[in-house]
Amino acid sequence: MRLNDNRTSYFGYKAIQLFKNNSKNKQSIFKDWEKLKHNITFIHPQSEKHHLRVVGGFQFSSHKSDDEWREFGLNHFVLPEVLISTDNNGTFLTYTVKRESFTVEALNDLMDLFNNISDIDADEQIGVITRNEDIYKDDWRQLVVEAIESINNEEKIVLARRRLIKFDKDISIPYILKQAYSKEKNSYIFLLESQDSIFFSQTPEQLIKVNNKILSTKAVAGTIKRSQDEDEDTKNVEAFLKDNKNLTEHRFVVDSILHDIKPYITELHYDKTPKILKNDHLYHLYTEIKAPLKDDSYISLIDHLHPTPALGGYPKEFA
């Protein structure tokens, strides 16, 4: 995973513990994690660089998973056996192992493994597309019919379709990551592997961040393409900040987030006017929101907030 500062990244190797279930309650995963943490001895307890991290994700919907998502379940997190963390201060390796399994020889073997890894060929092309088609076409046609009815009722609806793309050879993950790293430097990039399935994504959005009981989140909604012409780009941004359609969409997302976090906070701090979030190819409207939390636990907030309207639609109950 790479954060949107284009400097901080985390790489997990193997899983010492898997937290996976199909519970609709997202808190269940973190309750299991809290139980495990009580039985873990930290060699460097004061070193933030070596704090343990679980990585994974939740599915949007609590409906039954399609085949391609079944490997992950509704909730899927792992505690890496090896976590490599990189930031401005350097690169740090955290090794997590069961006490009865630890040996100096095993640790040395692990270090030898990383020291002797050969360079990965990230220039290998991903191959030729042999199949490229929409799937679930009947469902898509029905959605279009419903969308037309909504538009006729002066309602707004956003549709998304799914595509199946096949190549003539195995897809080169290093190549895809290299392209993602080089083309969008201000976005979050993550990749999660489970058995034979890989989930990869790139996004400008971060759901929440909590530091010293201060909640930080961003409403990101409203998008235009960037222009290679500097003068035209400047004019587009000025018009973008005044565009009623994008401002209205953005306000929907801001209001929804404020409503969702209200039960968990003591006060609110946010700008009434959105700012510009710059990516390499796109501009987004964003509003940064900060708020002190009432309690130390914020897992139920994740359950309540995810997904935001920018991701899952608005109003949530109909999305």
C-alpha positions as CSV (number, residue, x, y, z in Angstrom):
1,M,0.0,0.0,0.0
2,R,1.2,3.5,-0.8
3,L,-0.2,6.6,0.8
4,N,-1.1,9.7,-1.2
5,D,2.1,11.6,0.0
6,N,4.0,9.5,-2.5
7,R,6.6,8.7,0.2
8,T,4.9,6.4,2.8
9,S,4.4,2.8,1.9
10,Y,3.7,-0.6,3.6
11,F,4.5,-4.1,2.2
12,G,3.2,-7.2,4.0
13,Y,4.8,-10.6,3.4
14,K,2.8,-13.7,4.4
15,A,0.1,-13.7,7.0
16,I,0.8,-14.7,10.6
17,Q,-3.0,-14.3,11.4
18,L,-6.0,-14.0,9.1
19,F,-9.2,-12.2,10.3
20,K,-12.0,-13.1,7.9
21,N,-15.7,-13.5,8.2
22,N,-19.0,-12.8,6.6
23,S,-20.5,-10.9,9.5
24,K,-22.5,-7.7,8.8
25,N,-20.9,-6.2,11.9
26,K,-17.6,-4.8,10.9
27,Q,-16.6,-4.4,14.5
28,S,-16.2,-8.2,14.9
29,I,-12.9,-8.2,13.0
30,F,-11.4,-5.6,15.2
31,K,-12.7,-7.3,18.4
32,D,-10.7,-10.4,17.3
33,W,-7.7,-8.2,16.7
34,E,-7.9,-6.5,20.1
35,K,-8.0,-9.9,21.8
36,L,-4.9,-11.0,19.9
37,K,-3.0,-7.9,20.7
38,H,-3.3,-8.6,24.4
39,N,-1.2,-11.8,23.8
40,I,1.5,-10.1,21.8
41,T,4.8,-9.1,23.3
42,F,6.4,-6.1,21.6
43,I,10.2,-6.0,21.5
44,H,10.2,-2.3,20.7
45,P,6.9,-1.1,22.4
46,Q,7.8,2.6,22.2
47,S,8.8,2.5,18.6
48,E,6.0,3.8,16.4
49,K,7.8,2.5,13.4
50,H,7.3,-1.1,14.6
51,H,3.6,-0.8,15.7
52,L,1.7,-3.8,14.3
53,R,-0.8,-3.1,11.6
54,V,-3.6,-5.2,10.2
55,V,-4.3,-4.6,6.5
56,G,-7.4,-5.5,4.5
57,G,-10.9,-4.3,3.8
58,F,-14.7,-4.5,4.0
59,Q,-17.1,-5.1,1.1
60,F,-19.5,-2.3,0.3
61,S,-22.6,-4.5,0.5
62,S,-23.6,-7.2,2.9
63,H,-25.3,-9.1,0.1
64,K,-23.9,-12.5,-0.9
65,S,-20.5,-12.2,-2.6
66,D,-20.1,-12.9,-6.3
67,D,-17.6,-15.6,-7.2
68,E,-14.7,-13.2,-7.9
69,W,-15.0,-11.8,-4.3
70,R,-15.6,-15.1,-2.5
71,E,-12.0,-15.5,-1.6
72,F,-12.1,-12.3,0.5
73,G,-15.5,-12.7,2.2
74,L,-17.3,-9.6,3.5
75,N,-14.5,-8.7,5.9
76,H,-10.9,-9.7,5.3
77,F,-7.8,-8.5,7.2
78,V,-4.4,-10.0,7.8
79,L,-1.6,-9.4,10.3
80,P,1.6,-9.7,8.1
81,E,4.4,-11.9,9.3
82,V,6.8,-9.4,7.8
83,L,5.9,-5.7,7.5
84,I,8.2,-3.4,5.6
85,S,7.5,0.3,6.3
86,T,9.0,3.1,4.3
87,D,8.8,6.9,5.0
88,N,11.1,10.0,4.9
89,N,13.2,8.5,7.8
90,G,14.0,5.3,6.1
91,T,12.8,1.7,5.7
92,F,11.9,-0.5,8.7
93,L,11.2,-4.2,9.0
94,T,8.8,-5.6,11.6
95,Y,8.9,-9.4,12.1
96,T,5.9,-11.1,13.9
97,V,6.2,-14.7,14.9
98,K,4.7,-17.1,17.4
99,R,7.0,-17.4,20.4
100,E,7.4,-21.2,20.1
101,S,8.3,-20.9,16.4
102,F,11.0,-18.2,16.8
103,T,14.6,-19.1,16.1
104,V,17.6,-17.0,15.2
105,E,18.2,-19.2,12.2
106,A,14.7,-18.6,10.9
107,L,15.2,-14.8,11.3
108,N,18.5,-15.0,9.5
109,D,17.0,-17.1,6.7
110,L,14.3,-14.4,6.3
111,M,16.9,-11.6,6.1
112,D,18.8,-13.6,3.5
113,L,15.6,-14.1,1.5
114,F,15.0,-10.3,1.3
115,N,18.7,-9.5,0.6
116,N,18.8,-12.0,-2.3
117,I,15.6,-11.0,-4.0
118,S,16.4,-10.4,-7.7
119,D,15.2,-7.3,-9.4
120,I,11.6,-7.6,-10.6
121,D,10.9,-7.0,-14.2
122,A,8.4,-4.2,-14.0
123,D,8.7,-3.5,-17.8
124,E,7.1,-6.7,-18.9
125,Q,3.9,-5.9,-20.8
126,I,0.6,-7.2,-19.6
127,G,-0.2,-9.0,-22.8
128,V,-2.9,-8.8,-25.5
129,I,-6.6,-8.5,-24.7
130,T,-8.4,-11.6,-25.9
131,R,-11.8,-10.8,-24.4
132,N,-13.4,-7.6,-23.4
133,E,-17.1,-7.5,-22.7
134,D,-19.8,-6.2,-20.3
135,I,-21.2,-8.8,-17.9
136,Y,-24.6,-9.1,-16.3
137,K,-26.1,-7.4,-19.4
138,D,-29.7,-8.1,-18.4
139,D,-29.2,-6.5,-15.0
140,W,-27.6,-3.6,-16.7
141,R,-30.5,-3.1,-19.1
142,Q,-32.9,-3.1,-16.1
143,L,-30.8,-0.5,-14.3
144,V,-31.0,1.7,-17.4
145,V,-34.8,1.4,-17.4
146,E,-34.9,2.4,-13.8
147,A,-32.5,5.2,-14.4
148,I,-34.6,6.7,-17.1
149,E,-37.6,6.6,-14.8
150,S,-35.6,8.4,-12.1
151,I,-34.5,11.0,-14.6
152,N,-38.1,11.6,-15.7
153,N,-38.9,12.2,-12.0
154,E,-36.1,14.8,-11.8
155,E,-34.0,12.5,-9.6
156,K,-30.3,11.9,-10.1
157,I,-28.8,8.5,-10.5
158,V,-25.3,7.2,-11.2
159,L,-24.8,3.8,-12.8
160,A,-21.7,1.7,-13.0
161,R,-21.2,-1.4,-15.2
162,R,-18.9,-4.3,-14.8
163,R,-16.5,-5.6,-17.5
164,L,-14.7,-8.8,-18.0
165,I,-11.2,-8.5,-19.6
166,K,-9.0,-11.4,-20.4
167,F,-5.4,-11.4,-21.6
168,D,-3.4,-14.0,-23.5
169,K,-1.0,-14.5,-20.5
170,D,-0.8,-13.9,-16.8
171,I,-1.1,-10.3,-15.8
172,S,2.1,-8.7,-14.6
173,I,1.3,-7.1,-11.3
174,P,4.7,-5.3,-11.0
175,Y,4.0,-3.7,-14.4
176,I,0.6,-2.5,-13.2
177,L,2.0,-1.1,-10.0
178,K,4.8,0.7,-11.8
179,Q,2.3,2.3,-14.1
180,A,0.1,3.3,-11.1
181,Y,3.0,4.7,-9.2
182,S,4.3,6.8,-12.1
183,K,1.0,8.2,-13.4
184,E,-0.9,9.2,-10.3
185,K,1.5,10.3,-7.5
186,N,-1.2,11.9,-5.2
187,S,-3.4,8.9,-4.8
188,Y,-3.6,5.9,-2.5
189,I,-2.6,2.6,-4.0
190,F,-3.3,-0.8,-2.5
191,L,-3.1,-4.4,-3.4
192,L,-4.5,-7.3,-1.4
193,E,-3.9,-11.0,-2.3
194,S,-6.0,-14.0,-1.1
195,Q,-5.3,-17.4,-2.5
196,D,-5.6,-17.0,-6.3
197,S,-7.4,-13.6,-6.2
198,I,-5.9,-10.1,-6.2
199,F,-7.8,-6.9,-5.4
200,F,-6.0,-3.8,-6.7
201,S,-7.2,-0.2,-6.6
202,Q,-6.1,3.4,-6.8
203,T,-8.1,6.2,-5.2
204,P,-7.7,9.8,-4.1
205,E,-10.0,9.2,-1.1
206,Q,-9.2,8.3,2.5
207,L,-12.2,7.3,4.6
208,I,-10.9,8.3,8.0
209,K,-7.7,8.9,9.9
210,V,-7.6,9.0,13.7
211,N,-4.7,10.5,15.7
212,N,-4.8,11.3,19.4
213,K,-8.6,11.0,19.3
214,I,-8.9,13.6,16.5
215,L,-10.9,12.3,13.5
216,S,-9.8,13.5,10.0
217,T,-11.8,12.8,6.9
218,K,-12.3,14.3,3.5
219,A,-15.3,14.7,1.3
220,V,-14.1,14.2,-2.2
221,A,-16.8,14.7,-4.9
222,G,-16.9,16.6,-8.2
223,T,-14.3,15.9,-10.9
224,I,-12.9,17.4,-14.1
225,K,-10.0,16.5,-16.3
226,R,-6.8,18.5,-16.3
227,S,-5.7,20.3,-19.4
228,Q,-2.1,20.2,-20.7
229,D,-2.5,23.9,-21.6
230,E,-1.7,25.9,-18.5
231,D,-4.0,28.9,-19.3
232,E,-6.9,26.6,-20.2
233,D,-6.3,24.6,-17.1
234,T,-6.5,27.7,-14.9
235,K,-9.8,28.8,-16.5
236,N,-11.2,25.3,-16.1
237,V,-10.4,25.4,-12.4
238,E,-12.0,28.8,-11.9
239,A,-15.2,27.6,-13.7
240,F,-15.0,24.3,-11.7
241,L,-15.2,26.1,-8.4
242,K,-18.3,27.9,-9.5
243,D,-20.0,25.0,-11.3
244,N,-23.4,24.5,-9.6
245,K,-23.7,20.8,-10.6
246,N,-20.4,19.8,-9.1
247,L,-20.9,22.0,-6.0
248,T,-24.3,20.5,-5.4
249,E,-22.9,17.0,-5.7
250,H,-20.1,17.9,-3.3
251,R,-22.5,19.3,-0.8
252,F,-24.5,16.1,-0.7
253,V,-21.3,14.2,0.3
254,V,-20.3,16.8,2.9
255,D,-23.7,16.8,4.5
256,S,-23.9,13.0,4.6
257,I,-20.5,12.7,6.2
258,L,-21.3,15.4,8.8
259,H,-24.6,13.6,9.6
260,D,-22.9,10.2,9.9
261,I,-20.1,11.4,12.3
262,K,-22.2,13.7,14.5
263,P,-23.1,11.0,17.1
264,Y,-19.3,10.2,17.6
265,I,-17.8,13.7,18.0
266,T,-17.8,16.7,20.3
267,E,-17.4,19.5,17.8
268,L,-16.8,20.1,14.1
269,H,-14.1,22.0,12.1
270,Y,-14.4,22.3,8.3
271,D,-14.3,24.8,5.5
272,K,-17.6,25.9,4.1
273,T,-16.0,26.3,0.6
274,P,-14.4,23.3,-1.1
275,K,-10.7,23.3,-2.2
276,I,-9.0,21.7,-5.2
277,L,-7.4,18.3,-4.9
278,K,-4.8,17.9,-7.7
279,N,-4.0,14.6,-9.3
280,D,-1.9,14.0,-12.3
281,H,-4.8,13.8,-14.7
282,L,-7.9,15.0,-12.7
283,Y,-9.1,17.8,-10.4
284,H,-11.4,16.9,-7.5
285,L,-13.4,19.1,-5.1
286,Y,-12.6,18.3,-1.5
287,T,-13.5,19.5,1.9
288,E,-11.3,18.5,4.9
289,I,-13.2,17.7,8.1
290,K,-11.7,17.4,11.5
291,A,-13.4,16.6,14.8
292,P,-12.5,15.4,18.3
293,L,-14.0,12.0,19.1
294,K,-16.1,11.3,22.2
295,D,-14.6,7.9,22.8
296,D,-11.4,6.0,22.1
297,S,-13.2,3.4,20.0
298,Y,-14.2,4.5,16.5
299,I,-14.8,1.1,14.8
300,S,-18.6,1.6,14.9
301,L,-18.0,4.9,13.1
302,I,-16.3,3.1,10.2
303,D,-19.4,0.8,10.0
304,H,-21.7,3.8,10.0
305,L,-19.7,6.0,7.6
306,H,-18.6,3.4,5.0
307,P,-19.3,3.8,2.1
308,T,-19.7,7.6,1.6
309,P,-22.1,8.9,-1.0
310,A,-19.2,9.6,-3.4
311,L,-18.5,5.9,-3.4
312,G,-21.9,4.2,-2.8
313,G,-24.5,6.8,-3.8
314,Y,-26.9,9.1,-2.0
315,P,-29.3,8.8,-0.2
316,K,-27.6,5.7,1.3
317,E,-30.8,3.8,1.9
318,F,-31.7,3.9,-1.8
319,A,-28.2,3.6,-3.2
